[in-house]
Structures are given as structure tokens and as C-alpha cells.
Amino acid sequence: MIFRYTGWSSLVLLVFCLGLVWALPGSASMRVSVLGVPATRAEEKPSKEISELLGQVLKSLDGVEQRCVKSLDPGLRSRVEKIIKRCGTQADCQSRLARLMNTQVFVLVRAQAIGDGVVVNLQVRDMGSGVDLGRLSRTMAGSFKHKKDVLEAVITDILFPERMIGRVELNLEPSGGNVFLDGQLKVSDAPASVNLEAVHASRHTLVVKRDGYRDFIAIIQVPFKGVSQIDVKMKAESGSDR
């Protein structure tokens, strides 16, 4: 979805200098420009704020190469700014901008304040293929840090799914069971405390089996860069002397 607004004589387009990493051979990095594209004047401030938050998120990633309008030569900068104002939200103009700025990926940002929160629309586009890598439409509320954490998870999930990991900490009572995650055996004869590292940040099915006890089954949510702590208290089977 390209964000358009036809009620103005000229579109205001906020341009930020940001970058992110792409899985390229050797030490090469993906060259990225983030474009704030408010559809109305009321969206200018929230779009700028979300773009700046994205800047902080993306600059914390390794292998970043920044591409921004302000770093261009004056003549080229003038050409780019004119294109942005004239038709920066259109796919053909974005392709032209990508060539002029030597940019591989555009992140389009549009945001609108709603009460105490903000509705955020993101579109991440590979300019080489013209394919959208991912999109987000979400209402965000809460602290500055919370919004930043949400954006970090979103960008990581779109661009670096292999980095979307967290941990699971289990406290088993009794010990000695076999721990399965999504049907795969993770730990045999488990001790009282178990740490599962590099678990994909999503929903999983946890099962613990032990002779003489009922299976422990739970659906758990592993947070991005966080820890899911589970107390596994197993119940003896009927007729068992345990």
C-alpha cells in the first residue's frame, strides 16, 4: 500500500537518514532510507516521532550503512528533494529515488495520533525487486521505551527473523522428566532448573513427560529478547505411590 493524499498542492515528505543490515555476502550491509509520509498535516508530528524512534532502533544494529538526503551533494540533493515533494509516495518515483540515493530498501512511515496512543503504518520495500518485505498497521501506546521495543521487534521480525529469539526458564518439580518443545525433545532426564536458549520469539507448545506422572502441557509465549519463566509442577498419576 502506497500512502497517498491528494488534498494538498504539494505533499510534505519527511526524510530521515537511517540504515539497517541485510544478509549480504561478506561484510556488505543493506543501504536503507526511511521516509516519513504523513497523509495530512496532523500526521506530520507523529510520523516524525515514529521515524526518529526507528532511527534509534536501526542505528543499534550492526553493519549499518546510512543513506539520507542531507548527505548527498547539493545538486543531487536538490533533485531528490524535488522528486520527493512531487511524487515521493509513488512506486515509480521511489524507484528513481532509490537509484539516485543508491538505496536498496525504503521504510515508509505514516503515523496518526489517537487519544493517548498512535496508529503506526510501516511498509518495508526491497527497491531492487519492488517487493514488500513486510508491513505493519498497529496502535501503539505507553512509554517511549515500550514503543521503541515494539518497533525493534517489528523490524527484526521483517528483516532478520533469525534474530527473533528469546529464552525459556523452567523450574521442574520433580526433576528427571523429558522436556519437549513443539514436539522436539530438548532435554532428557532434566534437572530441577532448565534453560532453553535461542528459542524463536513466538508461541510454543511445552510438554514435560515423566514416568509415574501426568504429562505437563502448556502453551507458552516467548518474548523477543526476553525470558519466559515456567513453573512445572507435575501431578502423580492415579494409583501411583508418588
N, C-alpha and C positions, 0 to 999 in steps of 0.2 A: 504494500500500500504506500503510495507516494502522497505526502501531506500537501494539500493544495488549499489556497484561499484566494478567491477572485474579487473580494470586495475592496481591495486596495489598488491604487495605481501602481504601486511597487511593493514587492514582498520584502519584508525585513528578514534577513537570514543571519543568524548568529554563528560565527565560525570560531572554533576552538582548536588549539594546537595540541593534539594528543597522539598517542601511539599505542599499539599492542603487538604482542608476539604471535607469530604464526609458525606452524610446524614446517619450516623450510630446511633444505639441506644445509649442512654446515652451520655457520654462525649467523646466517641471514635472518632478518626479522621482517615481520609484516609491517608495511607502511600504511598508517591509518589516519584519516581525518574525521573528526567529529563535527557534524553540522547540526546546530540548533535550528529547527524550522518551525517557529511559532506560527500558528494559523491566524491568530488575532493579536491585537496589541496586548490584551490581558494575559496572553500566554508567553510574552517575552521574558518577564522576570522568572517565572518557574522553569521555563525551558533553559534559561541561562544557568540557574542554580543546579539543575539536574546535570547539565553538561559539565559544570565545574566539579560536581561530585564524581562524575565518570572520569574526569581528568585525574583526580586523586587516586581512584581505583586503578586506572590503566597505567599510570606512572609508577605504581608499585610493582608492576610485573617486570620480569627480566626480559632482555632482548628487545627493548622498545626502540623504534625509530619514529621520531615525530615528523609529521608533515602538517604545516599550517600556513595560512595565508600571510601572516606577518613576517615569516621567514623568507618569503620569495623576493626576488629582485623587484625593484619598484615598477618597472614596466610590466612584468608578468603579473605582479600583484594587482595592478590596476585592471588588467584584462580579466583576471579571475573574479575580482570583486564585481565587475560589471555583469559577468555571466551569472554569478550567484544571485544578484538582485533581480536580473531579468527572468531567469528560468531555473534557479538552483534546485527546485524540487522535482524537476522533470528528468526522467531517466536518461534521455539523450544528452541533456546538459550535464548531468552528473558524470557521464562517461567522458565528456570533453574535459570537465574539471579534473577528473582522475588522471587523464593524460598530461594535462598542464602541470598538475601538482605532483606528478609521479606517485600517486596514491593507489594502493591496492584495495583498501577497504574503506567504505564510508559507514559511519554510525549516525543515523538520523535521529534526532531527539526532538520530541514535542511533548510539552507538559502543560497541565492546566490545574490551577488551584481549586480545590473543592473542600470548603469548610476548613478543617484543621489538617487536611491531607492534600495530596497532589496526585492527579491521574497522569501516569507516565506512559508514553508510547515510544518504543525503540524499534528501529529497523536496522539490521546489520547486513550490509550488502557487499558481496565479492564483486569488485568492479571489473575483474578480468572476465568472469563468466556471466556477469549480470544476474547471478543467482542470490536470493536472500539466504543468508546463513542462519538467520533466526529473527524472531520478533517478540516483542513483549508489549502487553497492554495491561497495566496494573495500577491499582490505587495504593499509594504509599502514605503512611502516617508515622508518627513517632519522632524520635530524636534524629539528629543529623547522622549519628553513628549507625542507627538502625537502617536508615535509607541507604547509606554507603554500603553497609553489609549486604543488603538486598541486591543492590546493583552489582556488587562484586560477584555474588553467586550467579546472577543472571548472565553476566558477560562470560564468566568462566564456563558456565554450562553450554553457552552457544559456541564459544571458540576453543575451549580447552576441556572437553568433557573428561579427559583422563585425569584432570586435576580436581575433579569434583569428588573429593574424598573426605571422610571423617573417621571416627573410631567408635568401637563398641567395647564397653567395660562390663563384664559380667561378674556378679558375686553369687556363687553357686552353693546351695545348701540342700543336700550334701554334695561333696565333691565326688569325682570319679565318673561322671557322665560323659557322653559323647555330644559334642556341640555341632549342630548343623545350621548353616545359613543358606537359605534358598535351595535347600535340598543337598547342598555340598557339605561333606564332613570337614570341619575346620580344626577341631581339637578332639583327640581321643583321651579317655581317662583324665578328664580335665581337673586341674587343681581348683581350690576354692575361689581363686581370682583368675580371670581370663581377660586378656586384652586382644582384641582383633583390630589390626592396623590396616590402613588404606582400604577402607570399606567405601563403596560408592555411596555418595550422599543422596539417598533416596529411601523408599520404603522396602523393607525386607521381612521375610518370614524366618523367625528364630525357633529352632526346635532343639530341646535337650532330652536325651534318652539315657536311662539308667535302669539296669535290671532291678526289679522289685518296686519300681516307682512308675507313676503315671507320666506320660510324656508331657513335658512343659512346652507349650506352643504360644507364641506371641508375635504380633505384627509390630515391628519397631520402625521408627523414623530416625535415620542417621543424618545429623545436620552437617552442612558444609563447614569444614574446618573445625568441627565441634565433636562432642562426645555424647553418645547415647549410653546411659548407665542403667543397667537392668539387674534387679534382684531376682534370682532364680531360686524359688523355694518349692522344691518338688514334694509331692504327696505320695505316700506309700500306697501301693495297690491294695485293694480289699483282700483280706486274708493274709496279708504279709505281716510278719512279726517285727518289721522295722518301725 
